[in-house]
Amino acid sequence: MSTDVHFDHEYRCDEATFWDRVFFEDDYNEGLYKVALRFPKYEKLAFEDRGATIFRRVKATPSQDAPGPIRSLMGGEFWYTEEATFDKASKRLRFKTIPSKLAEKIAIEGTIRSQPAGEAAIRRIADVAISVKIFGLGGTVEGFIAKQLKESFERGARFTNEWLVKKGLAK
């Protein structure tokens, strides 16, 4: 069993601005995770421009507001590492989220891509597959993760459009 989620948001900038001056910028990510998403901790662990691709690894601690059964299952502080590779030519980022607990039972992988949306905008499109292999709780945990992702992507989209305006990057 797995759960697939899809997100599609419009930003008032071009693709180069989104990827080069927003998505990989440290200040943007600090604000996104700590302010918009309200994560207690966020840390960039690696960033490597490999010519045709960019590799990034981050560690993040989301707010710990899971339902009781999920909190019990995860026990204590929970964080995750996200590994992402961006292909510059296709403007496609592939990512894998590795939870600090039950990593052998929880798989979260996806893609984020951009495409032009008229003269002064782009669409940021994300597709995420969530698979949880925990007897009796798999569907509940997948549903919780999907809900959290939806809220995070919505908050992130609002923050990104505000960031574009604030930094004078909006078209």
TORZA-455094 format. One record per atom (N, C-alpha, C): z negated, y negated, x. Coordinates in steps of 0.05 Angstrom, whole numbers, padded with zeros to 5 digits, always signed. Layout:
# TORZA-455094
ZYX;...
***
This chain:
# TORZA-455094
+00000+00024+00017;+00000+00000+00000;+00000-00025+00018;+00014-00045+00009;+00013-00071+00023;+00019-00093+00003;+00012-00117+00011;+00017-00140-00005;+00034-00159+00011;+00055-00169-00002;+00073-00188+00011;+00070-00215-00003;+00068-00236+00013;+00066-00263+00002;+00087-00281+00015;+00096-00300-00001;+00118-00318+00007;+00110-00347+00002;+00116-00364+00021;+00110-00392+00019;+00134-00409+00026;+00138-00430+00012;+00161-00448+00016;+00152-00476+00011;+00152-00493+00033;+00143-00520+00031;+00163-00539+00043;+00166-00563+00032;+00184-00582+00043;+00169-00603+00059;+00181-00610+00082;+00170-00631+00100;+00191-00652+00104;+00182-00677+00105;+00200-00700+00108;+00205-00706+00138;+00218-00686+00151;+00225-00690+00179;+00248-00670+00185;+00259-00673+00209;+00280-00653+00217;+00267-00630+00231;+00283-00609+00236;+00273-00585+00249;+00262-00590+00277;+00275-00605+00293;+00266-00611+00320;+00239-00624+00319;+00235-00643+00302;+00209-00657+00299;+00187-00637+00291;+00193-00621+00271;+00173-00601+00262;+00164-00583+00284;+00183-00571+00298;+00175-00551+00318;+00166-00564+00344;+00179-00585+00353;+00173-00596+00380;+00150-00617+00379;+00147-00631+00357;+00128-00653+00357;+00105-00649+00338;+00106-00627+00323;+00084-00621+00304;+00073-00593+00308;+00087-00573+00302;+00077-00545+00301;+00062-00537+00326;+00072-00543+00350;+00060-00534+00374;+00042-00555+00387;+00038-00578+00375;+00022-00600+00386;-00008-00594+00383;-00023-00598+00404;-00051-00592+00404;-00067-00608+00384;-00062-00635+00383;-00076-00652+00364;-00071-00643+00335;-00046-00637+00329;-00039-00628+00302;-00055-00602+00295;-00055-00583+00313;-00068-00557+00308;-00099-00560+00306;-00110-00577+00322;-00139-00583+00320;-00145-00594+00292;-00129-00613+00283;-00133-00624+00256;-00128-00605+00234;-00107-00589+00237;-00100-00569+00217;-00123-00549+00213;-00131-00537+00234;-00151-00516+00232;-00179-00527+00225;-00187-00548+00240;-00215-00557+00236;-00219-00576+00213;-00199-00592+00206;-00202-00612+00184;-00190-00600+00158;-00164-00594+00158;-00151-00585+00134;-00161-00558+00125;-00163-00539+00143;-00171-00512+00136;-00201-00507+00137;-00215-00527+00149;-00245-00525+00151;-00255-00501+00166;-00240-00494+00187;-00249-00471+00204;-00270-00482+00223;-00293-00468+00226;-00313-00476+00245;-00304-00476+00274;-00286-00457+00280;-00277-00455+00308;-00247-00450+00309;-00234-00463+00329;-00206-00459+00335;-00202-00463+00365;-00187-00445+00377;-00183-00447+00406;-00155-00437+00413;-00140-00452+00428;-00114-00443+00439;-00120-00427+00464;-00112-00401+00464;-00117-00384+00486;-00094-00383+00506;-00070-00385+00496;-00046-00383+00513;-00023-00399+00501;-00007-00410+00518;+00018-00424+00510;+00037-00421+00533;+00060-00407+00528;+00079-00402+00549;+00107-00408+00539;+00120-00428+00551;+00148-00433+00546;+00164-00415+00564;+00177-00395+00552;+00191-00374+00567;+00222-00379+00567;+00230-00403+00563;+00259-00410+00563;+00270-00408+00534;+00278-00384+00526;+00290-00380+00500;+00269-00377+00478;+00244-00372+00487;+00222-00368+00468;+00197-00383+00477;+00179-00386+00458;+00152-00397+00464;+00133-00376+00453;+00113-00370+00470;+00091-00351+00462;+00066-00367+00460;+00051-00362+00438;+00025-00376+00434;+00005-00356+00424;-00020-00357+00434;-00042-00341+00424;-00065-00360+00418;-00076-00358+00393;-00099-00375+00386;-00121-00357+00375;-00145-00367+00376;-00168-00353+00365;-00180-00372+00344;-00185-00362+00320;-00196-00379+00299;-00218-00365+00284;-00237-00380+00275;-00259-00369+00258;-00257-00383+00231;-00248-00369+00211;-00246-00381+00184;-00274-00384+00172;-00277-00401+00152;-00303-00403+00138;-00309-00375+00127;-00334-00369+00127;-00343-00342+00119;-00351-00341+00090;-00331-00345+00072;-00337-00346+00043;-00325-00323+00028;-00324-00300+00041;-00313-00276+00028;-00333-00265+00007;-00323-00250-00013;-00341-00237-00032;-00359-00217-00018;-00382-00212-00031;-00402-00194-00020;-00392-00168-00008;-00376-00152-00022;-00367-00127-00010;-00351-00131+00016;-00335-00152+00016;-00319-00157+00040;-00336-00167+00063;-00356-00184+00057;-00375-00193+00077;-00390-00170+00089;-00399-00151+00072;-00413-00128+00081;-00396-00111+00099;-00371-00107+00091;-00352-00091+00107;-00347-00104+00134;-00344-00130+00136;-00338-00143+00161;-00363-00148+00177;-00386-00150+00165;-00412-00154+00179;-00412-00176+00200;-00429-00196+00196;-00432-00217+00216;-00408-00235+00218;-00408-00250+00241;-00386-00269+00245;-00359-00255+00248;-00339-00266+00235;-00312-00255+00235;-00294-00276+00246;-00275-00268+00264;-00255-00286+00274;-00229-00270+00278;-00208-00283+00284;-00183-00269+00289;-00168-00282+00311;-00150-00266+00323;-00131-00276+00343;-00104-00275+00331;-00088-00296+00334;-00061-00296+00325;-00042-00298+00348;-00024-00279+00350;-00003-00279+00371;+00023-00286+00358;+00037-00306+00369;+00062-00314+00357;+00084-00319+00378;+00108-00312+00371;+00131-00317+00389;+00152-00332+00373;+00160-00355+00383;+00180-00372+00370;+00206-00369+00385;+00227-00362+00370;+00254-00361+00381;+00267-00388+00376;+00273-00402+00398;+00283-00429+00396;+00311-00431+00382;+00328-00411+00388;+00355-00412+00377;+00355-00408+00346;+00340-00389+00337;+00340-00383+00308;+00319-00400+00293;+00301-00414+00307;+00280-00429+00295;+00263-00411+00277;+00255-00388+00288;+00240-00368+00274;+00216-00360+00291;+00193-00361+00279;+00168-00353+00292;+00159-00327+00279;+00153-00308+00296;+00142-00282+00287;+00113-00281+00296;+00095-00274+00278;+00066-00273+00286;+00053-00248+00276;+00030-00243+00290;+00013-00220+00283;-00015-00231+00285;-00031-00225+00264;-00059-00233+00263;-00076-00208+00268;-00094-00210+00288;-00111-00188+00296;-00140-00195+00290;-00151-00182+00269;-00179-00188+00262;-00199-00178+00283;-00221-00191+00285;-00242-00183+00305;-00255-00157+00297;-00253-00150+00272;-00265-00124+00263;-00244-00110+00246;-00245-00083+00248;-00227-00066+00233;-00198-00071+00239;-00192-00078+00263;-00164-00084+00271;-00146-00060+00267;-00157-00036+00270;-00141-00012+00266;-00135-00006+00237;-00148-00020+00218;-00144-00016+00190;-00131-00039+00175;-00130-00062+00188;-00119-00087+00175;-00096-00097+00192;-00073-00099+00179;-00049-00110+00192;-00038-00134+00177;-00035-00156+00191;-00024-00180+00179;-00002-00190+00198;+00023-00189+00188;+00045-00198+00204;+00064-00214+00187;+00079-00232+00201;+00098-00248+00185;+00117-00264+00202;+00132-00280+00187;+00151-00298+00200;+00149-00326+00187;+00154-00346+00203;+00157-00373+00193;+00183-00383+00204;+00199-00394+00186;+00225-00405+00194;+00229-00432+00181;+00248-00447+00191;+00255-00473+00180;+00284-00474+00174;+00291-00490+00155;+00319-00495+00149;+00322-00523+00137;+00344-00536+00143;+00348-00563+00132;+00347-00563+00102;+00337-00585+00091;+00335-00589+00062;+00344-00617+00055;+00370-00622+00058;+00380-00649+00054;+00380-00664+00080;+00385-00690+00078;+00388-00706+00102;+00362-00712+00117;+00340-00713+00102;+00315-00722+00115;+00292-00703+00111;+00298-00677+00108;+00276-00659+00103;+00283-00631+00113;+00262-00615+00115;+00266-00586+00121;+00248-00571+00102;+00255-00545+00099;+00237-00527+00085;+00225-00509+00106;+00199-00505+00104;+00184-00486+00121;+00179-00462+00104;+00190-00439+00111;+00189-00415+00095;+00173-00394+00110;+00153-00383+00097;+00137-00362+00110;+00136-00338+00093;+00138-00315+00105;+00135-00289+00092;+00114-00273+00108;+00094-00263+00093;+00072-00249+00106;+00068-00222+00092;+00064-00201+00108;+00058-00175+00098;+00029-00168+00106;+00014-00160+00086;-00015-00153+00090;-00018-00124+00083;-00030-00109+00101;-00035-00080+00096;-00064-00074+00104;-00080-00064+00085;-00107-00057+00091;-00111-00027+00083;-00119-00012+00103;-00123+00017+00098;-00153+00024+00099;-00166+00016+00078;-00195+00022+00075;-00198+00034+00047;-00206+00059+00047;-00208+00074+00021;-00226+00059+00002;-00216+00055-00022;-00232+00043-00043;-00233+00012-00043;-00227+00000-00020;-00229-00029-00018;-00203-00042-00008;-00183-00026-00001;-00158-00037+00010;-00145-00058-00007;-00142-00052-00033;-00129-00071-00051;-00146-00096-00054;-00172-00094-00055;-00190-00117-00058;-00188-00135-00034;-00188-00123-00010;-00186-00138+00015;-00159-00151+00017;-00137-00137+00011;-00110-00149+00011;-00109-00172-00008;-00119-00169-00032;-00119-00191-00051;-00134-00216-00041;-00157-00211-00028;-00173-00233-00018;-00158-00247+00005;-00146-00232+00023;-00130-00244+00045;-00107-00260+00034;-00093-00249+00014;-00070-00263+00002;-00079-00289-00010;-00101-00289-00024;-00112-00313-00037;-00119-00334-00016;-00132-00325+00006;-00140-00343+00027;-00115-00355+00041;-00095-00338+00045;-00070-00348+00057;-00057-00369+00040;-00056-00364+00014;-00043-00383-00005;-00058-00410-00003;-00084-00409-00004;-00100-00434-00003;-00095-00448+00024;-00095-00433+00046;-00091-00444+00072;-00063-00456+00075;-00042-00442+00066;-00015-00453+00068;-00012-00478+00051;-00024-00479+00028;-00022-00503+00011;-00037-00527+00024;-00061-00522+00034;-00075-00544+00048;-00060-00553+00073;-00049-00533+00087;-00034-00539+00111;-00009-00555+00105;+00005-00549+00084;+00029-00565+00076;+00021-00594+00070;+00000-00598+00055;-00009-00625+00049;-00016-00640+00075;-00031-00627+00092;-00040-00638+00118;-00015-00646+00135;+00004-00628+00136;+00028-00632+00152;+00044-00657+00143;+00048-00659+00117;+00062-00683+00107;+00047-00708+00112;+00020-00707+00109;+00004-00731+00115;+00005-00737+00145;+00005-00716+00162;+00007-00720+00191;+00033-00733+00199;+00055-00724+00187;+00081-00736+00192;+00081-00765+00187;+00070-00774+00164;+00068-00802+00157;+00050-00817+00177;+00027-00806+00181;+00007-00819+00199;+00018-00823+00227;+00033-00805+00237;+00044-00806+00265;+00071-00820+00266;+00081-00830+00243;+00107-00843+00242;+00130-00825+00246;+00127-00799+00240;+00148-00780+00244;+00163-00773+00218;+00153-00782+00195;+00166-00776+00170;+00192-00791+00167;+00211-00778+00155;+00238-00791+00150;+00237-00805+00123;
***
